[in-house]
Amino acid sequence: MSDMILDISMLPETLFSRIKTEKVKFHEENGAFIVTPIVEERKSFDSLIGMFSDGKLSIDNHLKQKQLDKELEN
């Protein structure tokens, strides 16, 4: 049997209450079922510094653009 990734809400409450992750890997091996919690990595705060996380627009460039927009309105 191949591995399956399941949402923990699909498990019975007795298992669901003991697992602290949102997803689990379900694996069958020699007649035994193995349920392994999947821990997803979170983005670090450092990658979110700046106007957008993709780095295309910095806060300095954003402020310059706002200043230019104000000048064009006048």
MOPAC internal coordinates of N, CA, C and O (Angstrom, degrees):
PM7 1SCF
backbone

  N    0.0000 0     0.00 0     0.00 0    0    0    0
  C    1.4566 1     0.00 0     0.00 0    1    0    0
  C    1.5240 1   109.34 1     0.00 0    2    1    0
  O    1.2310 1   120.12 1   -41.21 1    3    2    1
  N    1.3057 1   117.37 1   138.79 1    3    2    1
  C    1.4568 1   120.11 1   179.62 1    5    3    2
  C    1.5303 1   110.23 1   -83.02 1    6    5    3
  O    1.2310 1   121.03 1   -16.77 1    7    6    5
  N    1.3203 1   115.63 1   163.23 1    7    6    5
  C    1.4637 1   120.72 1   178.65 1    9    7    6
  C    1.5195 1   109.77 1   -71.43 1   10    9    7
  O    1.2310 1   120.91 1   -30.81 1   11   10    9
  N    1.3235 1   115.86 1   149.19 1   11   10    9
  C    1.4552 1   122.10 1   175.55 1   13   11   10
  C    1.5221 1   108.34 1  -128.67 1   14   13   11
  O    1.2310 1   120.85 1   -34.90 1   15   14   13
  N    1.3169 1   115.98 1   145.10 1   15   14   13
  C    1.4636 1   122.08 1   173.09 1   17   15   14
  C    1.5177 1   106.78 1  -103.08 1   18   17   15
  O    1.2310 1   120.75 1   -55.45 1   19   18   17
  N    1.3286 1   116.17 1   124.55 1   19   18   17
  C    1.4576 1   121.84 1  -177.37 1   21   19   18
  C    1.5239 1   110.88 1  -122.14 1   22   21   19
  O    1.2310 1   120.86 1   -31.73 1   23   22   21
  N    1.3178 1   115.95 1   148.27 1   23   22   21
  C    1.4563 1   121.87 1   169.86 1   25   23   22
  C    1.5260 1   106.69 1   -76.31 1   26   25   23
  O    1.2310 1   120.09 1   -40.16 1   27   26   25
  N    1.3238 1   117.43 1   139.84 1   27   26   25
  C    1.4662 1   118.86 1  -175.12 1   29   27   26
  C    1.5262 1   112.93 1   -65.32 1   30   29   27
  O    1.2310 1   119.86 1   160.15 1   31   30   29
  N    1.3267 1   117.88 1   -19.85 1   31   30   29
  C    1.4642 1   119.20 1   178.90 1   33   31   30
  C    1.5301 1   111.38 1   -68.35 1   34   33   31
  O    1.2310 1   119.92 1   166.34 1   35   34   33
  N    1.3409 1   117.75 1   -13.66 1   35   34   33
  C    1.4638 1   121.50 1   177.81 1   37   35   34
  C    1.5318 1   111.87 1   -82.67 1   38   37   35
  O    1.2310 1   120.37 1   171.19 1   39   38   37
  N    1.3352 1   116.89 1    -8.81 1   39   38   37
  C    1.4662 1   121.28 1  -178.81 1   41   39   38
  C    1.5287 1   110.39 1   -89.92 1   42   41   39
  O    1.2310 1   120.19 1   -23.07 1   43   42   41
  N    1.3260 1   117.25 1   156.93 1   43   42   41
  C    1.4691 1   119.82 1   174.57 1   45   43   42
  C    1.5370 1   110.69 1   -61.39 1   46   45   43
  O    1.2310 1   120.41 1   -27.99 1   47   46   45
  N    1.3074 1   116.83 1   152.01 1   47   46   45
  C    1.4700 1   122.55 1  -176.56 1   49   47   46
  C    1.5282 1   112.53 1   -55.01 1   50   49   47
  O    1.2310 1   119.56 1   145.27 1   51   50   49
  N    1.3132 1   118.45 1   -34.73 1   51   50   49
  C    1.4704 1   120.46 1  -179.15 1   53   51   50
  C    1.5253 1   111.50 1   -63.12 1   54   53   51
  O    1.2310 1   119.76 1   143.97 1   55   54   53
  N    1.3214 1   118.07 1   -36.03 1   55   54   53
  C    1.4740 1   120.72 1   175.40 1   57   55   54
  C    1.5191 1   110.68 1   -81.98 1   58   57   55
  O    1.2310 1   120.81 1   137.55 1   59   58   57
  N    1.3310 1   116.06 1   -42.45 1   59   58   57
  C    1.4574 1   122.26 1  -177.09 1   61   59   58
  C    1.5309 1   112.07 1   -55.23 1   62   61   59
  O    1.2310 1   120.19 1   140.37 1   63   62   61
  N    1.3178 1   117.23 1   -39.63 1   63   62   61
  C    1.4600 1   121.05 1  -176.58 1   65   63   62
  C    1.5320 1   112.84 1   -71.24 1   66   65   63
  O    1.2310 1   119.82 1   161.38 1   67   66   65
  N    1.3064 1   117.94 1   -18.62 1   67   66   65
  C    1.4669 1   121.63 1  -177.88 1   69   67   66
  C    1.5280 1   113.50 1   -95.92 1   70   69   67
  O    1.2310 1   119.94 1   169.71 1   71   70   69
  N    1.3085 1   117.73 1   -10.29 1   71   70   69
  C    1.4645 1   121.57 1  -176.08 1   73   71   70
  C    1.5215 1   109.03 1  -104.29 1   74   73   71
  O    1.2310 1   120.51 1   -49.83 1   75   74   73
  N    1.3238 1   116.63 1   130.17 1   75   74   73
  C    1.4628 1   121.67 1  -175.12 1   77   75   74
  C    1.5317 1   113.17 1  -101.60 1   78   77   75
  O    1.2310 1   119.47 1  -171.58 1   79   78   77
  N    1.3250 1   118.61 1     8.42 1   79   78   77
  C    1.4609 1   121.59 1   177.69 1   81   79   78
  C    1.5239 1   109.59 1  -109.74 1   82   81   79
  O    1.2310 1   120.48 1   -10.83 1   83   82   81
  N    1.3313 1   116.70 1   169.17 1   83   82   81
  C    1.4534 1   120.52 1  -178.82 1   85   83   82
  C    1.5209 1   112.82 1   -86.55 1   86   85   83
  O    1.2310 1   120.09 1   155.39 1   87   86   85
  N    1.3367 1   117.44 1   -24.61 1   87   86   85
  C    1.4628 1   120.73 1  -177.79 1   89   87   86
  C    1.5200 1   110.34 1  -132.51 1   90   89   87
  O    1.2310 1   121.37 1   -25.45 1   91   90   89
  N    1.3183 1   114.98 1   154.55 1   91   90   89
  C    1.4600 1   121.47 1   177.55 1   93   91   90
  C    1.5284 1   109.27 1  -133.96 1   94   93   91
  O    1.2310 1   121.16 1   -24.68 1   95   94   93
  N    1.3370 1   115.39 1   155.32 1   95   94   93
  C    1.4579 1   121.34 1   172.74 1   97   95   94
  C    1.5192 1   107.46 1  -100.33 1   98   97   95
  O    1.2310 1   120.87 1   -52.04 1   99   98   97
  N    1.3106 1   115.94 1   127.96 1   99   98   97
  C    1.4567 1   122.91 1  -177.56 1  101   99   98
  C    1.5259 1   107.57 1  -108.47 1  102  101   99
  O    1.2310 1   120.28 1   -58.82 1  103  102  101
  N    1.3439 1   117.06 1   121.18 1  103  102  101
  C    1.4627 1   121.84 1  -173.98 1  105  103  102
  C    1.5260 1   109.65 1  -135.93 1  106  105  103
  O    1.2310 1   120.73 1   -42.97 1  107  106  105
  N    1.3378 1   116.21 1   137.03 1  107  106  105
  C    1.4579 1   121.48 1   176.95 1  109  107  106
  C    1.5230 1   108.52 1  -109.58 1  110  109  107
  O    1.2310 1   120.90 1   -49.76 1  111  110  109
  N    1.3237 1   115.89 1   130.24 1  111  110  109
  C    1.4620 1   120.99 1  -178.64 1  113  111  110
  C    1.5245 1   109.17 1  -142.79 1  114  113  111
  O    1.2310 1   120.31 1   -63.30 1  115  114  113
  N    1.3126 1   117.01 1   116.70 1  115  114  113
  C    1.4679 1   122.93 1   179.27 1  117  115  114
  C    1.5316 1   112.66 1    52.96 1  118  117  115
  O    1.2310 1   120.13 1  -137.79 1  119  118  117
  N    1.3061 1   117.35 1    42.21 1  119  118  117
  C    1.4589 1   121.38 1   178.34 1  121  119  118
  C    1.5117 1   114.98 1    82.52 1  122  121  119
  O    1.2310 1   120.08 1   176.36 1  123  122  121
  N    1.3290 1   117.46 1    -3.64 1  123  122  121
  C    1.4678 1   120.89 1   178.21 1  125  123  122
  C    1.5301 1   108.83 1  -105.75 1  126  125  123
  O    1.2310 1   121.06 1   -38.03 1  127  126  125
  N    1.3113 1   115.58 1   141.97 1  127  126  125
  C    1.4551 1   121.15 1   178.37 1  129  127  126
  C    1.5141 1   109.28 1  -101.18 1  130  129  127
  O    1.2310 1   120.85 1   -48.92 1  131  130  129
  N    1.3213 1   115.98 1   131.08 1  131  130  129
  C    1.4644 1   121.77 1  -178.79 1  133  131  130
  C    1.5265 1   107.88 1  -116.31 1  134  133  131
  O    1.2310 1   120.50 1   -56.02 1  135  134  133
  N    1.3271 1   116.66 1   123.98 1  135  134  133
  C    1.4616 1   122.89 1   177.71 1  137  135  134
  C    1.5204 1   106.94 1  -111.75 1  138  137  135
  O    1.2310 1   120.71 1   -63.59 1  139  138  137
  N    1.3463 1   116.24 1   116.41 1  139  138  137
  C    1.4632 1   121.87 1  -176.92 1  141  139  138
  C    1.5260 1   109.67 1  -117.26 1  142  141  139
  O    1.2310 1   119.65 1   -56.74 1  143  142  141
  N    1.3385 1   118.27 1   123.26 1  143  142  141
  C    1.4689 1   120.16 1   177.00 1  145  143  142
  C    1.5326 1   110.90 1   -63.10 1  146  145  143
  O    1.2310 1   120.68 1   -38.96 1  147  146  145
  N    1.3307 1   116.30 1   141.04 1  147  146  145
  C    1.4605 1   122.08 1   177.10 1  149  147  146
  C    1.5200 1   107.90 1  -103.63 1  150  149  147
  O    1.2310 1   121.12 1   -61.49 1  151  150  149
  N    1.3166 1   115.47 1   118.51 1  151  150  149
  C    1.4623 1   121.32 1   178.66 1  153  151  150
  C    1.5241 1   107.59 1   -97.79 1  154  153  151
  O    1.2310 1   120.71 1   -64.02 1  155  154  153
  N    1.3279 1   116.26 1   115.98 1  155  154  153
  C    1.4521 1   121.37 1   179.84 1  157  155  154
  C    1.5200 1   109.54 1   -88.42 1  158  157  155
  O    1.2310 1   121.21 1   -42.10 1  159  158  157
  N    1.3276 1   115.30 1   137.90 1  159  158  157
  C    1.4655 1   119.48 1   178.98 1  161  159  158
  C    1.5231 1   109.23 1   -76.30 1  162  161  159
  O    1.2310 1   121.28 1   -40.52 1  163  162  161
  N    1.3103 1   115.16 1   139.48 1  163  162  161
  C    1.4574 1   121.00 1   177.63 1  165  163  162
  C    1.5136 1   109.19 1   -97.17 1  166  165  163
  O    1.2310 1   121.12 1   -30.35 1  167  166  165
  N    1.3275 1   115.46 1   149.65 1  167  166  165
  C    1.4559 1   119.48 1   177.19 1  169  167  166
  C    1.5126 1   109.26 1   -67.86 1  170  169  167
  O    1.2310 1   121.12 1   -39.37 1  171  170  169
  N    1.3115 1   115.47 1   140.63 1  171  170  169
  C    1.4551 1   118.86 1   177.86 1  173  171  170
  C    1.5274 1   109.54 1   -77.57 1  174  173  171
  O    1.2310 1   120.95 1   -23.38 1  175  174  173
  N    1.3007 1   115.79 1   156.62 1  175  174  173
  C    1.4555 1   121.49 1  -179.76 1  177  175  174
  C    1.5196 1   111.24 1   -63.67 1  178  177  175
  O    1.2310 1   120.07 1   147.34 1  179  178  177
  N    1.3343 1   117.47 1   -32.66 1  179  178  177
  C    1.4604 1   121.24 1  -178.12 1  181  179  178
  C    1.5255 1   112.55 1   -58.53 1  182  181  179
  O    1.2310 1   119.95 1   147.05 1  183  182  181
  N    1.3282 1   117.70 1   -32.95 1  183  182  181
  C    1.4642 1   119.86 1  -178.62 1  185  183  182
  C    1.5227 1   112.06 1   -73.76 1  186  185  183
  O    1.2310 1   119.75 1   167.17 1  187  186  185
  N    1.3225 1   118.07 1   -12.83 1  187  186  185
  C    1.4532 1   121.29 1  -176.87 1  189  187  186
  C    1.5305 1   113.64 1  -100.77 1  190  189  187
  O    1.2310 1   119.93 1  -176.95 1  191  190  189
  N    1.3266 1   117.73 1     3.05 1  191  190  189
  C    1.4588 1   120.91 1   179.28 1  193  191  190
  C    1.5160 1   109.00 1   -72.11 1  194  193  191
  O    1.2310 1   120.01 1   -43.34 1  195  194  193
  N    1.3228 1   117.59 1   136.66 1  195  194  193
  C    1.4530 1   122.30 1  -177.55 1  197  195  194
  C    1.5101 1   109.55 1   111.06 1  198  197  195
  O    1.2310 1   120.56 1    -1.20 1  199  198  197
  N    1.3100 1   116.54 1   178.80 1  199  198  197
  C    1.4558 1   120.67 1  -176.78 1  201  199  198
  C    1.5193 1   111.10 1   -67.40 1  202  201  199
  O    1.2310 1   120.44 1   133.51 1  203  202  201
  N    1.3177 1   116.76 1   -46.49 1  203  202  201
  C    1.4572 1   121.87 1   177.33 1  205  203  202
  C    1.5153 1   108.32 1  -129.54 1  206  205  203
  O    1.2310 1   120.31 1   -29.89 1  207  206  205
  N    1.3110 1   117.01 1   150.11 1  207  206  205
  C    1.4554 1   120.42 1  -176.87 1  209  207  206
  C    1.5220 1   112.84 1   -68.91 1  210  209  207
  O    1.2310 1   119.64 1   161.56 1  211  210  209
  N    1.3380 1   118.29 1   -18.44 1  211  210  209
  C    1.4601 1   119.71 1   179.28 1  213  211  210
  C    1.5243 1   112.13 1   -79.51 1  214  213  211
  O    1.2310 1   119.81 1   171.62 1  215  214  213
  N    1.3323 1   117.96 1    -8.38 1  215  214  213
  C    1.4570 1   122.15 1   174.84 1  217  215  214
  C    1.5168 1   114.76 1    78.22 1  218  217  215
  O    1.2310 1   119.10 1  -170.85 1  219  218  217
  N    1.3271 1   119.32 1     9.15 1  219  218  217
  C    1.4614 1   121.41 1  -178.20 1  221  219  218
  C    1.5261 1   112.54 1   -74.91 1  222  221  219
  O    1.2310 1   120.18 1   152.80 1  223  222  221
  N    1.3179 1   117.26 1   -27.20 1  223  222  221
  C    1.4618 1   120.62 1  -178.06 1  225  223  222
  C    1.5240 1   108.88 1  -134.32 1  226  225  223
  O    1.2310 1   120.53 1   -66.68 1  227  226  225
  N    1.3126 1   116.60 1   113.32 1  227  226  225
  C    1.4614 1   120.08 1   178.58 1  229  227  226
  C    1.5254 1   109.16 1   -85.29 1  230  229  227
  O    1.2310 1   120.65 1   -12.97 1  231  230  229
  N    1.3042 1   116.37 1   167.03 1  231  230  229
  C    1.4638 1   120.31 1   179.08 1  233  231  230
  C    1.5295 1   111.03 1   -65.33 1  234  233  231
  O    1.2310 1   120.65 1   145.57 1  235  234  233
  N    1.3387 1   116.37 1   -34.43 1  235  234  233
  C    1.4729 1   119.73 1   177.80 1  237  235  234
  C    1.5272 1   110.86 1   -63.65 1  238  237  235
  O    1.2310 1   120.36 1   134.26 1  239  238  237
  N    1.3133 1   116.92 1   -45.74 1  239  238  237
  C    1.4655 1   120.09 1   178.57 1  241  239  238
  C    1.5197 1   111.03 1   -65.66 1  242  241  239
  O    1.2310 1   120.00 1   143.93 1  243  242  241
  N    1.3119 1   117.61 1   -36.07 1  243  242  241
  C    1.4616 1   121.52 1   177.52 1  245  243  242
  C    1.5340 1   110.71 1   -63.19 1  246  245  243
  O    1.2310 1   120.34 1   134.95 1  247  246  245
  N    1.3238 1   116.96 1   -45.05 1  247  246  245
  C    1.4631 1   120.36 1   179.28 1  249  247  246
  C    1.5231 1   111.62 1   -65.06 1  250  249  247
  O    1.2310 1   120.24 1   140.85 1  251  250  249
  N    1.3214 1   117.15 1   -39.15 1  251  250  249
  C    1.4735 1   120.61 1   176.34 1  253  251  250
  C    1.5216 1   110.41 1   -61.91 1  254  253  251
  O    1.2310 1   120.51 1   136.82 1  255  254  253
  N    1.3221 1   116.63 1   -43.18 1  255  254  253
  C    1.4597 1   120.81 1   179.96 1  257  255  254
  C    1.5267 1   111.06 1   -63.98 1  258  257  255
  O    1.2310 1   120.09 1   139.78 1  259  258  257
  N    1.3318 1   117.42 1   -40.22 1  259  258  257
  C    1.4663 1   120.73 1   177.50 1  261  259  258
  C    1.5258 1   110.95 1   -62.70 1  262  261  259
  O    1.2310 1   120.41 1   139.98 1  263  262  261
  N    1.3455 1   116.81 1   -40.02 1  263  262  261
  C    1.4608 1   121.19 1   178.97 1  265  263  262
  C    1.5289 1   110.28 1   -64.37 1  266  265  263
  O    1.2310 1   120.56 1   136.30 1  267  266  265
  N    1.3192 1   116.53 1   -43.70 1  267  266  265
  C    1.4671 1   120.24 1   177.79 1  269  267  266
  C    1.5232 1   111.34 1   -63.31 1  270  269  267
  O    1.2310 1   120.16 1   140.59 1  271  270  269
  N    1.3131 1   117.30 1   -39.41 1  271  270  269
  C    1.4650 1   120.92 1   177.68 1  273  271  270
  C    1.5201 1   111.40 1   -62.56 1  274  273  271
  O    1.2310 1   120.00 1   139.45 1  275  274  273
  N    1.3261 1   117.60 1   -40.55 1  275  274  273
  C    1.4739 1   121.30 1   178.60 1  277  275  274
  C    1.5194 1   110.42 1   -64.48 1  278  277  275
  O    1.2310 1   120.35 1   138.27 1  279  278  277
  N    1.3301 1   116.94 1   -41.73 1  279  278  277
  C    1.4617 1   121.12 1  -179.91 1  281  279  278
  C    1.5215 1   111.41 1   -64.65 1  282  281  279
  O    1.2310 1   120.35 1   142.67 1  283  282  281
  N    1.3393 1   116.94 1   -37.33 1  283  282  281
  C    1.4638 1   120.66 1   179.11 1  285  283  282
  C    1.5167 1   111.80 1   -70.52 1  286  285  283
  O    1.2310 1   119.51 1   150.27 1  287  286  285
  N    1.3287 1   118.55 1   -29.73 1  287  286  285
  C    1.4598 1   121.71 1   178.20 1  289  287  286
  C    1.5151 1   111.50 1   -69.15 1  290  289  287
  O    1.2310 1   120.00 1   148.64 1  291  290  289
  N    1.3176 1   117.60 1   -31.36 1  291  290  289
  C    1.4793 1   121.48 1  -177.20 1  293  291  290
  C    1.4777 1   112.60 1   -82.82 1  294  293  291
  O    1.2310 1   120.10 1   180.00 1  295  294  293

